[in-house]
């Protein structure tokens, strides 16, 4: 898994998909979780987009925000 490799390399990745499990016990609308993701981006150094996510509305919004924030994009 890509995120595990980042962690093993000494980085501290945030994976927005993990909110899926949080949602199971603390349900909220999609927009609330997206807002959380966008807040985390403010303290990130880079943005890595998982290949194959080209049609993801949320990933598109996150990537645009990462660009606006001037993050390194991978």
PQR file of N, CA, C, O and H, with PARSE charges and radii, in Angstrom:
ATOM      1  N   UNK A   1       0.842  -1.189   0.000 -0.4000 1.5000
ATOM      2  CA  UNK A   1       0.000   0.000   0.000 -0.0000 2.0000
ATOM      3  C   UNK A   1       0.882   1.245   0.000  0.5500 1.7000
ATOM      4  O   UNK A   1       1.883   1.309   0.714 -0.5500 1.4000
ATOM      5  N   UNK A   2       0.512   2.200  -0.782 -0.4000 1.5000
ATOM      6  CA  UNK A   2       1.298   3.417  -0.955 -0.0000 2.0000
ATOM      7  C   UNK A   2       1.496   4.150   0.373  0.5500 1.7000
ATOM      8  O   UNK A   2       2.616   4.560   0.679 -0.5500 1.4000
ATOM      9  H   UNK A   2      -0.302   2.148  -1.362  0.4000 1.0000
ATOM     10  N   UNK A   3       0.451   4.322   1.158 -0.4000 1.5000
ATOM     11  CA  UNK A   3       0.558   5.099   2.398 -0.0000 2.0000
ATOM     12  C   UNK A   3       1.525   4.439   3.382  0.5500 1.7000
ATOM     13  O   UNK A   3       2.245   5.131   4.102 -0.5500 1.4000
ATOM     14  H   UNK A   3      -0.459   3.989   0.909  0.4000 1.0000
ATOM     15  N   UNK A   4       1.544   3.119   3.415 -0.4000 1.5000
ATOM     16  CA  UNK A   4       2.470   2.416   4.303 -0.0000 2.0000
ATOM     17  C   UNK A   4       3.914   2.696   3.908  0.5500 1.7000
ATOM     18  O   UNK A   4       4.787   2.823   4.766 -0.5500 1.4000
ATOM     19  H   UNK A   4       0.959   2.557   2.830  0.4000 1.0000
ATOM     20  N   UNK A   5       4.159   2.792   2.617 -0.4000 1.5000
ATOM     21  CA  UNK A   5       5.523   3.092   2.155 -0.0000 2.0000
ATOM     22  C   UNK A   5       5.941   4.498   2.566  0.5500 1.7000
ATOM     23  O   UNK A   5       7.098   4.722   2.919 -0.5500 1.4000
ATOM     24  H   UNK A   5       3.450   2.689   1.919  0.4000 1.0000
ATOM     25  N   UNK A   6       5.016   5.439   2.524 -0.4000 1.5000
ATOM     26  CA  UNK A   6       5.322   6.798   2.979 -0.0000 2.0000
ATOM     27  C   UNK A   6       5.659   6.790   4.468  0.5500 1.7000
ATOM     28  O   UNK A   6       6.630   7.419   4.890 -0.5500 1.4000
ATOM     29  H   UNK A   6       4.076   5.257   2.237  0.4000 1.0000
ATOM     30  N   UNK A   7       4.869   6.089   5.252 -0.4000 1.5000
ATOM     31  CA  UNK A   7       5.097   6.009   6.692 -0.0000 2.0000
ATOM     32  C   UNK A   7       6.439   5.353   6.992  0.5500 1.7000
ATOM     33  O   UNK A   7       7.184   5.831   7.848 -0.5500 1.4000
ATOM     34  H   UNK A   7       4.080   5.579   4.909  0.4000 1.0000
ATOM     35  N   UNK A   8       6.757   4.261   6.295 -0.4000 1.5000
ATOM     36  CA  UNK A   8       8.034   3.574   6.489 -0.0000 2.0000
ATOM     37  C   UNK A   8       9.220   4.453   6.095  0.5500 1.7000
ATOM     38  O   UNK A   8      10.324   4.269   6.606 -0.5500 1.4000
ATOM     39  H   UNK A   8       6.152   3.872   5.600  0.4000 1.0000
ATOM     40  N   UNK A   9       8.999   5.409   5.188 -0.4000 1.5000
ATOM     41  CA  UNK A   9      10.066   6.317   4.749 -0.0000 2.0000
ATOM     42  C   UNK A   9      10.238   7.497   5.705  0.5500 1.7000
ATOM     43  O   UNK A   9      11.074   8.369   5.468 -0.5500 1.4000
ATOM     44  H   UNK A   9       8.102   5.559   4.773  0.4000 1.0000
ATOM     45  N   UNK A  10       9.448   7.528   6.788 -0.4000 1.5000
ATOM     46  CA  UNK A  10       9.610   8.591   7.776 -0.0000 2.0000
ATOM     47  C   UNK A  10       8.659   9.760   7.622  0.5500 1.7000
ATOM     48  O   UNK A  10       8.816  10.776   8.298 -0.5500 1.4000
ATOM     49  H   UNK A  10       8.769   6.819   6.980  0.4000 1.0000
ATOM     50  N   UNK A  11       7.673   9.635   6.740 -0.4000 1.5000
ATOM     51  CA  UNK A  11       6.685  10.692   6.554 -0.0000 2.0000
ATOM     52  C   UNK A  11       5.447  10.383   7.399  0.5500 1.7000
ATOM     53  O   UNK A  11       5.316   9.280   7.930 -0.5500 1.4000
ATOM     54  H   UNK A  11       7.545   8.809   6.190  0.4000 1.0000
ATOM     55  N   UNK A  12       4.556  11.340   7.520 -0.4000 1.5000
ATOM     56  CA  UNK A  12       3.337  11.175   8.297 -0.0000 2.0000
ATOM     57  C   UNK A  12       2.137  11.489   7.403  0.5500 1.7000
ATOM     58  O   UNK A  12       1.585  12.588   7.453 -0.5500 1.4000
ATOM     59  H   UNK A  12       4.663  12.236   7.089  0.4000 1.0000
ATOM     60  N   UNK A  13       1.736  10.500   6.576 -0.4000 1.5000
ATOM     61  CA  UNK A  13       0.672  10.750   5.611 -0.0000 2.0000
ATOM     62  C   UNK A  13      -0.709  10.841   6.255  0.5500 1.7000
ATOM     63  O   UNK A  13      -0.994  10.180   7.254 -0.5500 1.4000
ATOM     64  H   UNK A  13       2.184   9.607   6.536  0.4000 1.0000
ATOM     65  N   UNK A  14      -1.545  11.665   5.666 -0.4000 1.5000
ATOM     66  CA  UNK A  14      -2.956  11.734   6.026 -0.0000 2.0000
ATOM     67  C   UNK A  14      -3.720  11.144   4.854  0.5500 1.7000
ATOM     68  O   UNK A  14      -3.535  11.571   3.715 -0.5500 1.4000
ATOM     69  H   UNK A  14      -1.313  12.202   4.855  0.4000 1.0000
ATOM     70  N   UNK A  15      -4.563  10.183   5.117 -0.4000 1.5000
ATOM     71  CA  UNK A  15      -5.333   9.524   4.067 -0.0000 2.0000
ATOM     72  C   UNK A  15      -6.817   9.838   4.266  0.5500 1.7000
ATOM     73  O   UNK A  15      -7.431   9.321   5.199 -0.5500 1.4000
ATOM     74  H   UNK A  15      -4.714   9.836   6.042  0.4000 1.0000
ATOM     75  N   UNK A  16      -7.407  10.680   3.400 -0.4000 1.5000
ATOM     76  CA  UNK A  16      -8.812  11.040   3.554 -0.0000 2.0000
ATOM     77  C   UNK A  16      -9.760   9.847   3.547  0.5500 1.7000
ATOM     78  O   UNK A  16     -10.852   9.922   4.111 -0.5500 1.4000
ATOM     79  H   UNK A  16      -6.908  11.100   2.642  0.4000 1.0000
ATOM     80  N   UNK A  17      -9.356   8.752   2.918 -0.4000 1.5000
ATOM     81  CA  UNK A  17     -10.234   7.577   2.861 -0.0000 2.0000
ATOM     82  C   UNK A  17     -10.498   6.985   4.246  0.5500 1.7000
ATOM     83  O   UNK A  17     -11.481   6.269   4.433 -0.5500 1.4000
ATOM     84  H   UNK A  17      -8.469   8.691   2.460  0.4000 1.0000
ATOM     85  N   UNK A  18      -9.653   7.269   5.192 -0.4000 1.5000
ATOM     86  CA  UNK A  18      -9.859   6.729   6.535 -0.0000 2.0000
ATOM     87  C   UNK A  18     -11.104   7.303   7.199  0.5500 1.7000
ATOM     88  O   UNK A  18     -11.622   6.714   8.148 -0.5500 1.4000
ATOM     89  H   UNK A  18      -8.854   7.851   5.040  0.4000 1.0000
ATOM     90  N   UNK A  19     -11.594   8.444   6.717 -0.4000 1.5000
ATOM     91  CA  UNK A  19     -12.828   8.985   7.287 -0.0000 2.0000
ATOM     92  C   UNK A  19     -14.018   8.079   6.979  0.5500 1.7000
ATOM     93  O   UNK A  19     -15.061   8.190   7.624 -0.5500 1.4000
ATOM     94  H   UNK A  19     -11.174   8.923   5.947  0.4000 1.0000
ATOM     95  N   UNK A  20     -13.874   7.193   6.010 -0.4000 1.5000
ATOM     96  CA  UNK A  20     -14.933   6.218   5.728 -0.0000 2.0000
ATOM     97  C   UNK A  20     -15.253   5.415   6.989  0.5500 1.7000
ATOM     98  O   UNK A  20     -16.423   5.189   7.298 -0.5500 1.4000
ATOM     99  H   UNK A  20     -13.027   7.102   5.486  0.4000 1.0000
ATOM    100  N   UNK A  21     -14.228   4.985   7.714 -0.4000 1.5000
ATOM    101  CA  UNK A  21     -14.441   4.187   8.922 -0.0000 2.0000
ATOM    102  C   UNK A  21     -14.982   5.048  10.060  0.5500 1.7000
ATOM    103  O   UNK A  21     -15.807   4.593  10.852 -0.5500 1.4000
ATOM    104  H   UNK A  21     -13.278   5.168   7.463  0.4000 1.0000
ATOM    105  N   UNK A  22     -14.525   6.261  10.134 -0.4000 1.5000
ATOM    106  CA  UNK A  22     -15.048   7.198  11.128 -0.0000 2.0000
ATOM    107  C   UNK A  22     -16.535   7.425  10.870  0.5500 1.7000
ATOM    108  O   UNK A  22     -17.338   7.498  11.800 -0.5500 1.4000
ATOM    109  H   UNK A  22     -13.854   6.630   9.490  0.4000 1.0000
ATOM    110  N   UNK A  23     -16.884   7.534   9.591 -0.4000 1.5000
ATOM    111  CA  UNK A  23     -18.270   7.769   9.190 -0.0000 2.0000
ATOM    112  C   UNK A  23     -19.195   6.635   9.657  0.5500 1.7000
ATOM    113  O   UNK A  23     -20.373   6.866   9.926 -0.5500 1.4000
ATOM    114  H   UNK A  23     -16.231   7.474   8.835  0.4000 1.0000
ATOM    115  N   UNK A  24     -18.666   5.427   9.751 -0.4000 1.5000
ATOM    116  CA  UNK A  24     -19.481   4.288  10.177 -0.0000 2.0000
ATOM    117  C   UNK A  24     -20.017   4.468  11.597  0.5500 1.7000
ATOM    118  O   UNK A  24     -21.111   4.002  11.916 -0.5500 1.4000
ATOM    119  H   UNK A  24     -17.709   5.239   9.532  0.4000 1.0000
ATOM    120  N   UNK A  25     -19.241   5.147  12.449 -0.4000 1.5000
ATOM    121  CA  UNK A  25     -19.694   5.344  13.832 -0.0000 2.0000
ATOM    122  C   UNK A  25     -20.126   6.785  14.112  0.5500 1.7000
ATOM    123  O   UNK A  25     -20.757   7.054  15.134 -0.5500 1.4000
ATOM    124  H   UNK A  25     -18.353   5.526  12.190  0.4000 1.0000
ATOM    125  N   UNK A  26     -19.795   7.697  13.223 -0.4000 1.5000
ATOM    126  CA  UNK A  26     -20.106   9.112  13.410 -0.0000 2.0000
ATOM    127  C   UNK A  26     -20.526   9.686  12.055  0.5500 1.7000
ATOM    128  O   UNK A  26     -19.800  10.499  11.483 -0.5500 1.4000
ATOM    129  H   UNK A  26     -19.282   7.478  12.392  0.4000 1.0000
ATOM    130  N   UNK A  27     -21.671   9.282  11.541 -0.4000 1.5000
ATOM    131  CA  UNK A  27     -22.073   9.679  10.184 -0.0000 2.0000
ATOM    132  C   UNK A  27     -22.300  11.189  10.024  0.5500 1.7000
ATOM    133  O   UNK A  27     -22.881  11.857  10.879 -0.5500 1.4000
ATOM    134  H   UNK A  27     -22.261   8.621  12.006  0.4000 1.0000
ATOM    135  N   UNK A  28     -21.814  11.683   8.895 -0.4000 1.5000
ATOM    136  CA  UNK A  28     -22.036  13.078   8.493 -0.0000 2.0000
ATOM    137  C   UNK A  28     -22.152  13.123   6.990  0.5500 1.7000
ATOM    138  O   UNK A  28     -21.818  12.160   6.300 -0.5500 1.4000
ATOM    139  H   UNK A  28     -21.342  11.141   8.200  0.4000 1.0000
ATOM    140  N   UNK A  29     -22.619  14.225   6.495 -0.4000 1.5000
ATOM    141  CA  UNK A  29     -22.734  14.380   5.054 -0.0000 2.0000
ATOM    142  C   UNK A  29     -21.334  14.462   4.430  0.5500 1.7000
ATOM    143  O   UNK A  29     -20.354  14.825   5.080 -0.5500 1.4000
ATOM    144  H   UNK A  29     -22.890  15.007   7.055  0.4000 1.0000
ATOM    145  N   UNK A  30     -21.291  14.108   3.144 -0.4000 1.5000
ATOM    146  CA  UNK A  30     -20.036  14.068   2.395 -0.0000 2.0000
ATOM    147  C   UNK A  30     -19.282  15.397   2.494  0.5500 1.7000
ATOM    148  O   UNK A  30     -18.060  15.408   2.647 -0.5500 1.4000
ATOM    149  H   UNK A  30     -22.088  13.812   2.616  0.4000 1.0000
ATOM    150  N   UNK A  31     -19.998  16.501   2.408 -0.4000 1.5000
ATOM    151  CA  UNK A  31     -19.364  17.821   2.436 -0.0000 2.0000
ATOM    152  C   UNK A  31     -18.616  18.078   3.739  0.5500 1.7000
ATOM    153  O   UNK A  31     -17.585  18.751   3.741 -0.5500 1.4000
ATOM    154  H   UNK A  31     -20.990  16.493   2.284  0.4000 1.0000
ATOM    155  N   UNK A  32     -19.127  17.549   4.844 -0.4000 1.5000
ATOM    156  CA  UNK A  32     -18.442  17.725   6.144 -0.0000 2.0000
ATOM    157  C   UNK A  32     -17.089  17.017   6.121  0.5500 1.7000
ATOM    158  O   UNK A  32     -16.089  17.566   6.585 -0.5500 1.4000
ATOM    159  H   UNK A  32     -19.965  17.002   4.842  0.4000 1.0000
ATOM    160  N   UNK A  33     -17.059  15.791   5.579 -0.4000 1.5000
ATOM    161  CA  UNK A  33     -15.789  15.067   5.511 -0.0000 2.0000
ATOM    162  C   UNK A  33     -14.823  15.748   4.542  0.5500 1.7000
ATOM    163  O   UNK A  33     -13.620  15.791   4.797 -0.5500 1.4000
ATOM    164  H   UNK A  33     -17.871  15.345   5.203  0.4000 1.0000
ATOM    165  N   UNK A  34     -15.333  16.273   3.447 -0.4000 1.5000
ATOM    166  CA  UNK A  34     -14.477  16.987   2.496 -0.0000 2.0000
ATOM    167  C   UNK A  34     -13.883  18.228   3.159  0.5500 1.7000
ATOM    168  O   UNK A  34     -12.709  18.540   2.957 -0.5500 1.4000
ATOM    169  H   UNK A  34     -16.311  16.238   3.240  0.4000 1.0000
ATOM    170  N   UNK A  35     -14.681  18.926   3.939 -0.4000 1.5000
ATOM    171  CA  UNK A  35     -14.174  20.105   4.650 -0.0000 2.0000
ATOM    172  C   UNK A  35     -13.025  19.722   5.579  0.5500 1.7000
ATOM    173  O   UNK A  35     -12.039  20.452   5.683 -0.5500 1.4000
ATOM    174  H   UNK A  35     -15.635  18.672   4.103  0.4000 1.0000
ATOM    175  N   UNK A  36     -13.150  18.584   6.251 -0.4000 1.5000
ATOM    176  CA  UNK A  36     -12.066  18.098   7.117 -0.0000 2.0000
ATOM    177  C   UNK A  36     -10.806  17.848   6.293  0.5500 1.7000
ATOM    178  O   UNK A  36      -9.709  18.245   6.687 -0.5500 1.4000
ATOM    179  H   UNK A  36     -13.950  17.991   6.167  0.4000 1.0000
ATOM    180  N   UNK A  37     -10.970  17.187   5.148 -0.4000 1.5000
ATOM    181  CA  UNK A  37      -9.821  16.923   4.272 -0.0000 2.0000
ATOM    182  C   UNK A  37      -9.130  18.222   3.857  0.5500 1.7000
ATOM    183  O   UNK A  37      -7.902  18.309   3.864 -0.5500 1.4000
ATOM    184  H   UNK A  37     -11.861  16.864   4.828  0.4000 1.0000
ATOM    185  N   UNK A  38      -9.919  19.215   3.502 -0.4000 1.5000
ATOM    186  CA  UNK A  38      -9.345  20.487   3.049 -0.0000 2.0000
ATOM    187  C   UNK A  38      -8.633  21.218   4.182  0.5500 1.7000
ATOM    188  O   UNK A  38      -7.651  21.920   3.942 -0.5500 1.4000
ATOM    189  H   UNK A  38     -10.916  19.144   3.497  0.4000 1.0000
ATOM    190  N   UNK A  39      -9.109  21.064   5.399 -0.4000 1.5000
ATOM    191  CA  UNK A  39      -8.415  21.653   6.555 -0.0000 2.0000
ATOM    192  C   UNK A  39      -7.060  20.981   6.766  0.5500 1.7000
ATOM    193  O   UNK A  39      -6.068  21.657   7.038 -0.5500 1.4000
ATOM    194  H   UNK A  39      -9.907  20.493   5.594  0.4000 1.0000
ATOM    195  N   UNK A  40      -7.015  19.662   6.641 -0.4000 1.5000
ATOM    196  CA  UNK A  40      -5.736  18.951   6.788 -0.0000 2.0000
ATOM    197  C   UNK A  40      -4.731  19.388   5.734  0.5500 1.7000
ATOM    198  O   UNK A  40      -3.534  19.460   6.013 -0.5500 1.4000
ATOM    199  H   UNK A  40      -7.821  19.113   6.420  0.4000 1.0000
ATOM    200  N   UNK A  41      -5.200  19.680   4.529 -0.4000 1.5000
ATOM    201  CA  UNK A  41      -4.285  20.112   3.470 -0.0000 2.0000
ATOM    202  C   UNK A  41      -3.491  21.355   3.869  0.5500 1.7000
ATOM    203  O   UNK A  41      -2.363  21.549   3.416 -0.5500 1.4000
ATOM    204  H   UNK A  41      -6.172  19.621   4.302  0.4000 1.0000
ATOM    205  N   UNK A  42      -4.080  22.187   4.710 -0.4000 1.5000
ATOM    206  CA  UNK A  42      -3.413  23.430   5.116 -0.0000 2.0000
ATOM    207  C   UNK A  42      -2.125  23.184   5.885  0.5500 1.7000
ATOM    208  O   UNK A  42      -1.278  24.075   5.960 -0.5500 1.4000
ATOM    209  H   UNK A  42      -4.996  22.029   5.077  0.4000 1.0000
ATOM    210  N   UNK A  43      -1.958  22.001   6.456 -0.4000 1.5000
ATOM    211  CA  UNK A  43      -0.744  21.709   7.225 -0.0000 2.0000
ATOM    212  C   UNK A  43       0.127  20.647   6.543  0.5500 1.7000
ATOM    213  O   UNK A  43       1.071  20.131   7.140 -0.5500 1.4000
ATOM    214  H   UNK A  43      -2.646  21.278   6.395  0.4000 1.0000
ATOM    215  N   UNK A  44      -0.199  20.330   5.301 -0.4000 1.5000
ATOM    216  CA  UNK A  44       0.572  19.342   4.546 -0.0000 2.0000
ATOM    217  C   UNK A  44       1.693  20.011   3.757  0.5500 1.7000
ATOM    218  O   UNK A  44       1.624  21.195   3.427 -0.5500 1.4000
ATOM    219  H   UNK A  44      -0.966  20.749   4.816  0.4000 1.0000
ATOM    220  N   UNK A  45       2.717  19.229   3.467 -0.4000 1.5000
ATOM    221  CA  UNK A  45       3.829  19.700   2.642 -0.0000 2.0000
ATOM    222  C   UNK A  45       3.643  19.341   1.175  0.5500 1.7000
ATOM    223  O   UNK A  45       4.188  19.996   0.287 -0.5500 1.4000
ATOM    224  H   UNK A  45       2.772  18.267   3.735  0.4000 1.0000
ATOM    225  N   UNK A  46       2.860  18.283   0.932 -0.4000 1.5000
ATOM    226  CA  UNK A  46       2.685  17.803  -0.439 -0.0000 2.0000
ATOM    227  C   UNK A  46       1.348  17.086  -0.560  0.5500 1.7000
ATOM    228  O   UNK A  46       0.708  16.744   0.434 -0.5500 1.4000
ATOM    229  H   UNK A  46       2.417  17.751   1.654  0.4000 1.0000
ATOM    230  N   UNK A  47       0.949  16.872  -1.805 -0.4000 1.5000
ATOM    231  CA  UNK A  47      -0.295  16.164  -2.108 -0.0000 2.0000
ATOM    232  C   UNK A  47       0.029  15.045  -3.077  0.5500 1.7000
ATOM    233  O   UNK A  47       0.588  15.289  -4.146 -0.5500 1.4000
ATOM    234  H   UNK A  47       1.470  17.150  -2.613  0.4000 1.0000
ATOM    235  N   UNK A  48      -0.318  13.826  -2.715 -0.4000 1.5000
ATOM    236  CA  UNK A  48      -0.111  12.672  -3.581 -0.0000 2.0000
ATOM    237  C   UNK A  48      -1.476  12.142  -4.005  0.5500 1.7000
ATOM    238  O   UNK A  48      -2.289  11.757  -3.164 -0.5500 1.4000
ATOM    239  H   UNK A  48      -0.773  13.628  -1.846  0.4000 1.0000
ATOM    240  N   UNK A  49      -1.716  12.127  -5.287 -0.4000 1.5000
ATOM    241  CA  UNK A  49      -2.997  11.619  -5.796 -0.0000 2.0000
ATOM    242  C   UNK A  49      -2.799  10.194  -6.269  0.5500 1.7000
ATOM    243  O   UNK A  49      -1.942   9.911  -7.106 -0.5500 1.4000
ATOM    244  H   UNK A  49      -1.056  12.440  -5.969  0.4000 1.0000
ATOM    245  N   UNK A  50      -3.599   9.314  -5.724 -0.4000 1.5000
ATOM    246  CA  UNK A  50      -3.500   7.894  -6.052 -0.0000 2.0000
ATOM    247  C   UNK A  50      -3.906   7.689  -7.515  0.5500 1.7000
ATOM    248  O   UNK A  50      -4.970   8.151  -7.927 -0.5500 1.4000
ATOM    249  H   UNK A  50      -4.295   9.544  -5.044  0.4000 1.0000
ATOM    250  N   UNK A  51      -3.086   7.011  -8.290 -0.4000 1.5000
ATOM    251  CA  UNK A  51      -3.451   6.740  -9.682 -0.0000 2.0000
ATOM    252  C   UNK A  51      -4.791   6.004  -9.762  0.5500 1.7000
ATOM    253  O   UNK A  51      -5.092   5.136  -8.942 -0.5500 1.4000
ATOM    254  H   UNK A  51      -2.223   6.635  -7.955  0.4000 1.0000
ATOM    255  N   UNK A  52      -5.578   6.369 -10.763 -0.4000 1.5000
ATOM    256  CA  UNK A  52      -6.878   5.745 -10.953 -0.0000 2.0000
ATOM    257  C   UNK A  52      -8.018   6.527 -10.337  0.5500 1.7000
ATOM    258  O   UNK A  52      -9.174   6.112 -10.422 -0.5500 1.4000
ATOM    259  H   UNK A  52      -5.334   7.073 -11.429  0.4000 1.0000
ATOM    260  N   UNK A  53      -7.706   7.660  -9.716 -0.4000 1.5000
ATOM    261  CA  UNK A  53      -8.750   8.457  -9.058 -0.0000 2.0000
ATOM    262  C   UNK A  53      -9.177   9.654  -9.909  0.5500 1.7000
ATOM    263  O   UNK A  53      -9.711  10.634  -9.390 -0.5500 1.4000
ATOM    264  H   UNK A  53      -6.767   7.998  -9.647  0.4000 1.0000
ATOM    265  N   UNK A  54      -8.941   9.566 -11.210 -0.4000 1.5000
ATOM    266  CA  UNK A  54      -9.204  10.705 -12.093 -0.0000 2.0000
ATOM    267  C   UNK A  54     -10.658  11.167 -12.088  0.5500 1.7000
ATOM    268  O   UNK A  54     -10.932  12.343 -12.332 -0.5500 1.4000
ATOM    269  H   UNK A  54      -8.508   8.769 -11.632  0.4000 1.0000
ATOM    270  N   UNK A  55     -11.579  10.271 -11.818 -0.4000 1.5000
ATOM    271  CA  UNK A  55     -12.998  10.620 -11.853 -0.0000 2.0000
ATOM    272  C   UNK A  55     -13.585  10.890 -10.476  0.5500 1.7000
ATOM    273  O   UNK A  55     -14.807  10.916 -10.322 -0.5500 1.4000
ATOM    274  H   UNK A  55     -11.357   9.316 -11.620  0.4000 1.0000
ATOM    275  N   UNK A  56     -12.743  11.091  -9.480 -0.4000 1.5000
ATOM    276  CA  UNK A  56     -13.215  11.339  -8.122 -0.0000 2.0000
ATOM    277  C   UNK A  56     -13.474  12.828  -7.910  0.5500 1.7000
ATOM    278  O   UNK A  56     -12.563  13.651  -8.002 -0.5500 1.4000
ATOM    279  H   UNK A  56     -11.751  11.070  -9.604  0.4000 1.0000
ATOM    280  N   UNK A  57     -14.721  13.153  -7.626 -0.4000 1.5000
ATOM    281  CA  UNK A  57     -15.079  14.557  -7.376 -0.0000 2.0000
ATOM    282  C   UNK A  57     -14.290  15.107  -6.185  0.5500 1.7000
ATOM    283  O   UNK A  57     -13.757  16.215  -6.251 -0.5500 1.4000
ATOM    284  H   UNK A  57     -15.460  12.485  -7.552  0.4000 1.0000
ATOM    285  N   UNK A  58     -14.216  14.341  -5.105 -0.4000 1.5000
ATOM    286  CA  UNK A  58     -13.494  14.783  -3.918 -0.0000 2.0000
ATOM    287  C   UNK A  58     -12.005  14.976  -4.180  0.5500 1.7000
ATOM    288  O   UNK A  58     -11.417  15.967  -3.746 -0.5500 1.4000
ATOM    289  H   UNK A  58     -14.649  13.441  -5.051  0.4000 1.0000
ATOM    290  N   UNK A  59     -11.398  14.029  -4.887 -0.4000 1.5000
ATOM    291  CA  UNK A  59      -9.973  14.141  -5.197 -0.0000 2.0000
ATOM    292  C   UNK A  59      -9.696  15.342  -6.100  0.5500 1.7000
ATOM    293  O   UNK A  59      -8.664  15.999  -5.963 -0.5500 1.4000
ATOM    294  H   UNK A  59     -11.875  13.224  -5.239  0.4000 1.0000
ATOM    295  N   UNK A  60     -10.614  15.627  -7.022 -0.4000 1.5000
ATOM    296  CA  UNK A  60     -10.447  16.807  -7.875 -0.0000 2.0000
ATOM    297  C   UNK A  60     -10.459  18.084  -7.044  0.5500 1.7000
ATOM    298  O   UNK A  60      -9.644  18.981  -7.259 -0.5500 1.4000
ATOM    299  H   UNK A  60     -11.452  15.094  -7.134  0.4000 1.0000
ATOM    300  N   UNK A  61     -11.383  18.160  -6.100 -0.4000 1.5000
ATOM    301  CA  UNK A  61     -11.466  19.338  -5.228 -0.0000 2.0000
ATOM    302  C   UNK A  61     -10.212  19.443  -4.367  0.5500 1.7000
ATOM    303  O   UNK A  61      -9.648  20.527  -4.214 -0.5500 1.4000
ATOM    304  H   UNK A  61     -12.046  17.432  -5.925  0.4000 1.0000
ATOM    305  N   UNK A  62      -9.776  18.319  -3.808 -0.4000 1.5000
ATOM    306  CA  UNK A  62      -8.556  18.326  -2.977 -0.0000 2.0000
ATOM    307  C   UNK A  62      -7.341  18.761  -3.783  0.5500 1.7000
ATOM    308  O   UNK A  62      -6.543  19.575  -3.317 -0.5500 1.4000
ATOM    309  H   UNK A  62     -10.234  17.438  -3.932  0.4000 1.0000
ATOM    310  N   UNK A  63      -7.197  18.223  -4.988 -0.4000 1.5000
ATOM    311  CA  UNK A  63      -6.043  18.591  -5.811 -0.0000 2.0000
ATOM    312  C   UNK A  63      -6.059  20.075  -6.158  0.5500 1.7000
ATOM    313  O   UNK A  63      -5.017  20.730  -6.114 -0.5500 1.4000
ATOM    314  H   UNK A  63      -7.845  17.562  -5.367  0.4000 1.0000
ATOM    315  N   UNK A  64      -7.208  20.605  -6.497 -0.4000 1.5000
ATOM    316  CA  UNK A  64      -7.304  22.042  -6.795 -0.0000 2.0000
ATOM    317  C   UNK A  64      -6.911  22.877  -5.585  0.5500 1.7000
ATOM    318  O   UNK A  64      -6.232  23.895  -5.725 -0.5500 1.4000
ATOM    319  H   UNK A  64      -8.054  20.074  -6.532  0.4000 1.0000
ATOM    320  N   UNK A  65      -7.334  22.451  -4.398 -0.4000 1.5000
ATOM    321  CA  UNK A  65      -6.971  23.187  -3.183 -0.0000 2.0000
ATOM    322  C   UNK A  65      -5.472  23.054  -2.909  0.5500 1.7000
ATOM    323  O   UNK A  65      -4.832  24.021  -2.494 -0.5500 1.4000
ATOM    324  H   UNK A  65      -7.885  21.625  -4.285  0.4000 1.0000
ATOM    325  N   UNK A  66      -4.912  21.874  -3.137 -0.4000 1.5000
ATOM    326  CA  UNK A  66      -3.469  21.683  -2.960 -0.0000 2.0000
ATOM    327  C   UNK A  66      -2.691  22.606  -3.895  0.5500 1.7000
ATOM    328  O   UNK A  66      -1.683  23.188  -3.493 -0.5500 1.4000
ATOM    329  H   UNK A  66      -5.431  21.089  -3.474  0.4000 1.0000
ATOM    330  N   UNK A  67      -3.143  22.742  -5.116 -0.4000 1.5000
ATOM    331  CA  UNK A  67      -2.503  23.665  -6.078 -0.0000 2.0000
ATOM    332  C   UNK A  67      -2.607  25.107  -5.579  0.5500 1.7000
ATOM    333  O   UNK A  67      -1.636  25.862  -5.624 -0.5500 1.4000
ATOM    334  H   UNK A  67      -3.962  22.270  -5.443  0.4000 1.0000
ATOM    335  N   UNK A  68      -3.802  25.478  -5.102 -0.4000 1.5000
ATOM    336  CA  UNK A  68      -4.017  26.837  -4.605 -0.0000 2.0000
ATOM    337  C   UNK A  68      -3.100  27.137  -3.433  0.5500 1.7000
ATOM    338  O   UNK A  68      -2.610  28.258  -3.297 -0.5500 1.4000
ATOM    339  H   UNK A  68      -4.591  24.865  -5.065  0.4000 1.0000
ATOM    340  N   UNK A  69      -2.862  26.134  -2.580 -0.4000 1.5000
ATOM    341  CA  UNK A  69      -1.998  26.293  -1.420 -0.0000 2.0000
ATOM    342  C   UNK A  69      -0.517  26.227  -1.776  0.5500 1.7000
ATOM    343  O   UNK A  69       0.334  26.496  -0.928 -0.5500 1.4000
ATOM    344  H   UNK A  69      -3.260  25.223  -2.691  0.4000 1.0000
ATOM    345  N   UNK A  70      -0.203  25.878  -3.003 -0.4000 1.5000
ATOM    346  CA  UNK A  70       1.186  25.793  -3.438 -0.0000 2.0000
ATOM    347  C   UNK A  70       1.910  24.543  -2.964  0.5500 1.7000
ATOM    348  O   UNK A  70       3.135  24.546  -2.838 -0.5500 1.4000
ATOM    349  H   UNK A  70      -0.894  25.659  -3.692  0.4000 1.0000
ATOM    350  N   UNK A  71       1.168  23.476  -2.701 -0.4000 1.5000
ATOM    351  CA  UNK A  71       1.793  22.241  -2.262 -0.0000 2.0000
ATOM    352  C   UNK A  71       2.500  21.542  -3.414  0.5500 1.7000
ATOM    353  O   UNK A  71       2.137  21.733  -4.575 -0.5500 1.4000
ATOM    354  H   UNK A  71       0.173  23.473  -2.804  0.4000 1.0000
ATOM    355  N   UNK A  72       3.500  20.739  -3.102 -0.4000 1.5000
ATOM    356  CA  UNK A  72       4.113  19.876  -4.112 -0.0000 2.0000
ATOM    357  C   UNK A  72       3.087  18.822  -4.480  0.5500 1.7000
ATOM    358  O   UNK A  72       2.438  18.251  -3.602 -0.5500 1.4000
ATOM    359  H   UNK A  72       3.795  20.583  -2.159  0.4000 1.0000
ATOM    360  N   UNK A  73       2.933  18.558  -5.774 -0.4000 1.5000
ATOM    361  CA  UNK A  73       1.963  17.580  -6.257 -0.0000 2.0000
ATOM    362  C   UNK A  73       2.662  16.369  -6.825  0.5500 1.7000
ATOM    363  O   UNK A  73       3.608  16.482  -7.605 -0.5500 1.4000
ATOM    364  H   UNK A  73       3.460  19.021  -6.487  0.4000 1.0000
ATOM    365  N   UNK A  74       2.189  15.223  -6.428 -0.4000 1.5000
ATOM    366  CA  UNK A  74       2.727  13.957  -6.937 -0.0000 2.0000
ATOM    367  C   UNK A  74       1.583  13.087  -7.410  0.5500 1.7000
ATOM    368  O   UNK A  74       1.809  11.972  -7.879 -0.5500 1.4000
ATOM    369  H   UNK A  74       1.421  15.130  -5.794  0.4000 1.0000
TER
END
